[in-house]
Amino acid sequence: MYITYCRNQKTVDLEDKTDYRLSLTGGDYRPTWLMRVSDWKKVPGTEAVNGYHTISYCWEQSGEVVKNETDDEYSLVDNGKHCIVEGYKVYEDKIFQWAESSDEEDDQEADEEGDDGGDLQDDNKDDNQIVEKDDYQKYNDDNKKEYQEENHKDNGENDKEDTSKDDSNSDEEEETADYKEYVSWCEPVLETTTLRYVTYDELLQQVCKDFQVEYVWYDKICIDQSDPKAKSREIKQMHKIYRNARYTIAMIPEVSLYIPEDFEDEVYGSGHRAQDRVTNDIWFSFWFKRSWTLEEVMMARRILIVGINTNMFQHSLNTTDIPTTTDFLSTDLLDFGITKQNSGSVNQALAYAHFRTSTKPHDMIYALKNTFHYMFDDIEVSYKRNIKTVFNEFYRHIATEDLSILCFGSNLRLDGYVRANNTIDAYKLPSWTGVAGNHVTSRTIATAHPQLKYHIDDTMRMHITTKQYWKISITPYDHGCYALSKTSIEESRYYVNKIDIVNTDRADGNWNDMATVDKDTVLLDWLVNIQSTTSRYMTHYHQPQSCLLSQIRPLTLTEDCEECIILPILLVVHTPIIVPADDEVPNSIIENYKKDYCLPVFRECTKGTGRYRAIGIYYIGDGGQMGESTFQWNHFIKRDDIYTEDPKEIVNILFENHAHDVPKKFIIE
């Protein structure tokens, strides 16, 4: 595919960030090679005294992908059909885009609901329909993050290893280019607007010049594709390359402006609808479906999104006190972690990685190893090794290092539809990897009971030995995906709308009194709590015998069951508390982190065998930051008289009355 870049862009940033961008310095590390933008020559990285930038892009959008007949590998041919628009006038010259979707996606999108419970607009499209962005209202995108997750699709993608033929300039016939070759394109209306057809390299050079970038790391040229050793050496340094850049430039041609009124329509978190739509475009882009680009954005400290006619600059809220808007880039992904002591957790990365693809499946692990570089002595992945062995070794290693891998829940909506299509089912990974569900996106710290021991054997079974455990009976939530009477789409929307109403009431200081309300209200409040903490829906609940209604607790599980085992591994979820930074510009900062406490849930495969499956999490409660005291973890065990934030003390207290005489071994398949 080819892309279009309009030079005269209108940014969706709430304020001018040019001076801020130009003032950034980056780290001390320098890649072996960089591209000097002024003449587009490869030069030693040490030449960039004042820092450098990095490029992140979707390989298949940089030219025409061709399958080689000899070895079934893919290569790329760039015939110089990428388009630079000179003299572009926003909202006057027209922008078009191919809306590619399958019939299955169309059917499902027609049934989706947003967080606010409102019906989505009926914008189903035939395959390869041309969409004019000025007129097309693409999303009902109130409360966008939930909508993004529920519509997350498995779009194919390609890695960025470049074995392409030499770039070649195009002839005059490109003036009548086939628009089906483009992700999006511009149709000039004004006589002063002209189109210039170039190679992808020439387009990148123009982008860098327009944003005053002097040196850039561009993998196609800065990695010697003909030298396997040099290639391996550079790929193993990618976490350093992106971490130390001043910022990363992400080329996402699906991103564009819609209508002028979007800048006047206020949206919480994004400031206005225009930026909100940009983040939706990013989420649905091919760029966001790739394994390598996920690693690149997680290693980057800051990012400049460059679309067809607009751009957005973003940085992390977790590692800086500089205010910005809130989205999955600023709250979840950017600046994922520098060291083991200040890093994101395994569950966070897998929440996104399990829904990414690459042309070479080995690259899915290669990218993840770069993300968790501090866990591995050797990042390299051999493409000659059996792919299942590569997957098994990686997951065994990270689970040994970090049990937050167990922090996952249901991948179903309330009506039973799948929220996101997993891309690694083919590798038959064990249940404890969370492949049957969806991991929690917030940073999670796992603390096991000091008496618990575990290891993972060569067959990928996790052996857990402990005296402390619960064996409990649970009940499917009446309005959840495992309800006896199938929850309808309409009923699902109704309850999602009730979630929004409860959140609105709480924001106004109106909390239900759990000591006086009925059971349905208690369950609805827990549905809200677990969804806001984990972004996963409640599927079951636990109501201990002779307990108060306020002691009911929710679970989010990947399968239905009546009885389950709870093991003493405390999963402390750190949810950012985001507050407005000032009254003039609707930017935000992270004021603190709310701590929520969960435990992993297991189900016996066949009674009496000692074999179990990991199926989700049990939500115990919070650390006292909510407006209702019965939501705290200690209320569940009738210990309102005690309070501690020490995870070792909490896990001891939770299981102090559940110690068995003989240690029991649980084999998790």
Buried (B, 14 or more C-beta within 10 A) or exposed (E): BBBBBBBBBBBBBBEEBEEBBEEBEBBEEBBBBBBBBEEBEEBEBEEBEEBBBBBBBBBBBBBBBEEEEEEEEBBBEBBBBBBBBBBBBBBEBBBBBBBEBEEEBBEBBEBBBBBBBBBBEEBBBEEEEEBEBBEBEBBBBBBBBBBBBBBBBBBEBBBBBBEBEEBEEBEEEBEEBEBEBBBBBBEBEEEEBEBBBBBBBBBBBBBBBBBEBBBBBBBBBBBBBEEEEBBBBBBBBBBBBBBBBBBBBBBBBBBBBBBEEBBEEEBEBBBBBBBBBBBBBBBBBBBBBBBBBBBBBBBBBBBBBBBBBBBBBBBBBBBBEEBBBBBBBBBBBBBBBBEEEEBBBBBBBBBBBBBBBBBBBBBBBBBBBBBBBEBBEEBEBEEEEEBBEBBBBBBBBBBBBBBBBBBBBBBBBBBBBBBBBBBBEEBEBBBBBBBBBBBBBBBBBBBBBEBBEBEBEEEBBBBBBBBBBBEBEBBBBBBBBBBEEEBEBEBBBBBBBBBBEBBEEBEEEEBBEBEEBEEEBBBBBBBBBBBBBBBBBBBBBBBBEEEBBBBBBBBBBBBBBEEBBBBBBBBBBBBBEBEEBEEEBBBBBBEEBBBBBBBBBBBBBEEEEEEBBBBBBBBBBBBBBBEBBBBBBBBBBEBEEEEEEEBEEBBBBBBEEEEEEEEBEBBBB
